[in-house]
Amino acid sequence: MMPNPYDEGSARVLTALGFPALATTSSGFAATLGRADMSVERDLVVAHVAAVAAATDLPVNADSERCFAADPAGVAETVGLLAAAGAAGCSIEDWDPVGRRIDPIAAAVERVAAAAAAARATGLVLTARCENHLRGIDDLDDTVRRLVAYRDAGAEVVYAPALVDLVGIRTVVESVGVPVTVLLLPGGPSVAELAAVGVRRISVGGTLGRIALGAVAVAATSLLETGRIDPSLPLLDRALAARAFA
């Protein structure tokens, strides 16, 4: 389990709860800035990764989107910056937010290879992501083809976020031959079910951040409508807070 803090405070809480590793979340961090996912500049993301890494003694995987670069040289530079910021790993995805499409596989493989070479040079674990299912492309054959190609380009871990069908997940695990990360979604397979089909690493993406903002909205709505804070709403346990923020 590798949950995703969205700031230093949430990183400290998750560390105090006993998780073995953490990962940043691009959507969760963007929300703390009042911005949409994939709209934050590289320097801000690198500074955020450095802050989260400094807030915990756990390994931190950086959600580095498409590595903030249009060419392989820029991809490699981003990986180096994340390593210097204290990340233990990083990711690269094949979604192009400018063109609003999945990258052609040849271009995606070239970018993964550049990231993998830089990761090897700096000691990071590289995760390569196929964004098909997150972007509404339910083509498992293409997902497997891409993940195998990314593995062959040097990725140590592969990831197809929003793939929730256990049969499909098992197919990915059995096809790629390297550790597979899965995005744990509300209502989807449990940790135990994912482990049973061979998943090695589990992320929750931006879900904890959305839950936190949802709680703010619920509490604020109660305040607006009734003039009170609903006493039934959960608060951070004082003992946990003392451990997290000591």
C-alpha positions in Angstrom: 0.0 0.0 0.0 1.4 3.3 -1.1 -1.2 6.0 -0.3 -1.0 9.5 -1.7 -0.5 12.6 0.5 -1.4 15.9 -1.1 0.7 18.1 1.2 3.3 17.8 4.1 0.6 17.5 6.8 -1.1 14.6 5.1 2.3 13.0 4.5 3.0 13.2 8.2 -0.4 11.7 9.1 0.1 8.7 6.7 3.6 8.2 8.0 2.3 8.1 11.6 -0.4 5.6 10.7 2.3 3.1 9.6 2.2 2.9 5.8 5.5 1.6 4.3 5.8 4.1 1.4 4.0 7.2 0.0 3.4 8.7 -3.4 2.5 12.2 -4.4 -0.6 12.9 -6.4 -0.7 15.4 -9.2 -4.4 16.1 -8.9 -4.3 16.3 -5.1 -1.4 18.7 -5.2 -3.0 20.8 -7.9 -6.1 21.1 -5.8 -4.2 22.5 -2.9 -3.2 25.3 -5.3 -6.8 25.8 -6.6 -5.7 24.4 -10.0 -6.7 21.6 -12.3 -4.7 18.4 -12.7 -1.8 18.6 -15.1 -1.7 22.4 -15.0 1.1 22.9 -12.4 4.6 23.9 -13.6 7.6 21.6 -13.1 9.4 23.8 -10.6 6.4 23.8 -8.3 6.0 20.0 -8.6 9.7 19.4 -7.8 9.4 21.7 -4.8 6.3 19.9 -3.6 8.1 16.5 -3.9 11.0 17.9 -1.9 8.7 19.1 0.8 6.8 15.8 1.0 10.1 13.8 1.1 11.4 16.1 3.9 8.2 15.5 5.9 8.7 11.7 6.1 11.3 9.1 6.5 9.4 6.8 4.1 10.3 6.3 0.4 8.3 8.7 -1.8 7.3 8.1 -5.4 6.8 11.2 -7.4 3.7 11.6 -9.7 5.6 13.3 -12.4 2.9 13.3 -15.1 4.6 13.1 -18.5 7.8 14.5 -17.0 7.0 18.0 -18.0 8.9 17.8 -21.3 8.2 17.6 -25.0 11.4 15.7 -25.8 13.5 12.8 -24.3 16.2 15.2 -23.1 13.7 17.1 -21.1 12.3 13.9 -19.7 15.7 12.9 -18.4 16.3 16.3 -16.9 13.0 16.1 -14.9 14.0 12.7 -13.5 17.3 14.1 -12.4 15.5 17.0 -10.7 13.2 14.6 -8.8 16.1 12.5 -7.7 17.8 15.6 -6.3 14.5 16.6 -4.5 14.6 13.3 -2.6 12.2 11.1 -4.5 12.8 7.3 -4.4 10.9 6.8 -7.6 8.9 8.6 -10.3 6.5 7.9 -13.1 6.0 8.8 -16.7 2.6 8.6 -18.5 1.6 8.5 -22.1 -1.2 11.0 -22.1 -0.6 14.3 -24.0 -2.8 16.9 -22.3 -2.1 19.4 -25.1 -3.0 17.1 -28.0 -5.7 15.4 -25.8 -4.6 12.0 -26.9 -2.5 9.0 -26.0 1.0 9.4 -27.4 1.9 7.2 -30.4 3.6 4.1 -29.0 7.0 4.8 -30.7 7.1 8.3 -29.2 6.0 7.0 -25.8 8.6 4.2 -25.8 11.3 6.8 -26.6 10.3 8.9 -23.7 10.1 5.9 -21.3 13.6 4.9 -22.4 15.0 8.3 -21.6 13.3 8.3 -18.2 14.6 4.8 -17.5 18.2 5.7 -18.3 18.0 8.8 -16.1 16.4 6.7 -13.3 19.1 4.1 -13.4 21.7 6.8 -13.2 20.1 8.4 -10.2 18.9 5.4 -8.3 15.2 6.0 -8.8 12.5 3.3 -9.5 10.7 4.2 -12.7 7.0 3.4 -13.2 5.6 3.7 -16.7 1.9 4.3 -17.1 -0.5 3.6 -19.8 -3.4 6.0 -19.5 -5.9 4.2 -21.8 -8.4 3.3 -19.2 -8.2 6.5 -17.3 -9.0 8.3 -20.6 -11.9 6.1 -21.6 -10.0 3.8 -23.9 -11.0 0.3 -22.8 -8.6 -1.6 -25.0 -6.8 -4.2 -22.9 -4.8 -5.6 -25.7 -3.3 -2.1 -26.5 -2.7 -1.6 -22.8 -0.8 -4.8 -22.5 1.1 -4.1 -25.7 2.1 -0.7 -24.4 3.1 -1.9 -20.9 5.3 -4.6 -22.3 7.0 -2.1 -24.6 7.5 0.2 -21.7 9.0 -2.7 -19.7 11.3 -3.5 -22.6 12.4 0.2 -22.7 13.5 0.0 -19.1 10.6 0.6 -16.8 10.8 -1.4 -13.5 7.1 -1.0 -12.7 4.1 -0.6 -14.9 0.7 0.9 -14.2 -2.6 1.2 -16.0 -4.7 3.4 -13.7 -8.5 3.0 -13.7 -8.3 -0.7 -14.8 -10.6 -2.3 -12.2 -11.6 -5.6 -13.7 -9.8 -8.4 -11.9 -9.6 -10.6 -14.9 -8.0 -7.7 -16.9 -5.7 -6.9 -14.0 -4.6 -10.6 -13.8 -4.0 -10.5 -17.6 -1.7 -7.5 -17.2 0.2 -9.0 -14.3 0.8 -12.3 -16.2 1.7 -10.6 -19.4 4.3 -8.0 -18.3 6.5 -10.0 -15.9 7.4 -6.9 -13.8 5.7 -5.5 -10.7 2.3 -3.9 -11.5 0.7 -1.0 -9.7 -3.1 -0.7 -9.5 -5.2 2.3 -8.6 -7.5 1.4 -5.7 -10.8 3.0 -6.4 -13.9 3.3 -4.1 -16.2 0.4 -4.9 -13.4 -1.4 -6.8 -11.4 -4.5 -5.8 -9.9 -4.6 -2.4 -6.3 -4.8 -1.4 -6.7 -8.5 -0.7 -8.4 -9.2 -4.0 -5.7 -7.3 -5.9 -2.9 -9.1 -4.1 -4.6 -12.4 -5.0 -4.1 -11.7 -8.7 -0.5 -10.7 -8.3 -0.6 -7.0 -7.9 2.6 -5.8 -6.2 1.9 -2.1 -5.4 -1.3 -0.1 -4.8 -2.0 3.6 -5.0 -5.1 5.6 -4.2 -4.2 8.5 -6.5 -6.1 11.7 -5.6 -8.8 10.0 -3.7 -7.6 11.1 -0.2 -7.4 14.7 -1.4 -10.9 14.6 -2.8 -12.2 13.1 0.5 -10.5 15.9 2.4 -12.0 18.6 0.2 -15.4 16.8 0.3 -15.2 16.9 4.1 -14.5 20.7 4.0 -17.5 21.2 1.7 -19.8 19.2 3.9 -18.7 21.0 7.1 -18.9 24.4 5.4 -22.3 23.7 4.0 -23.5 22.8 7.5 -22.0 26.0 8.8 -23.6 28.1 6.1 -27.1 26.5 6.4 -27.3 26.0 10.2 -24.7 28.3 11.7 -23.1 25.3 13.4 -20.4 22.8 12.8 -22.0 19.3 12.6 -20.6 17.5 15.7 -20.9 14.1 14.0 -18.2 15.0 11.4 -14.9 13.2 12.0 -11.9 15.2 13.3 -8.3 14.2 13.3 -7.6 12.2 16.4 -5.6 14.2 18.9 -3.2 11.4 19.7 -2.6 10.8 16.0 -2.0 14.5 15.5 0.5 14.5 18.3 2.4 11.7 16.7 2.2 13.1 13.2 3.2 16.7 14.1 5.6 16.1 16.9 
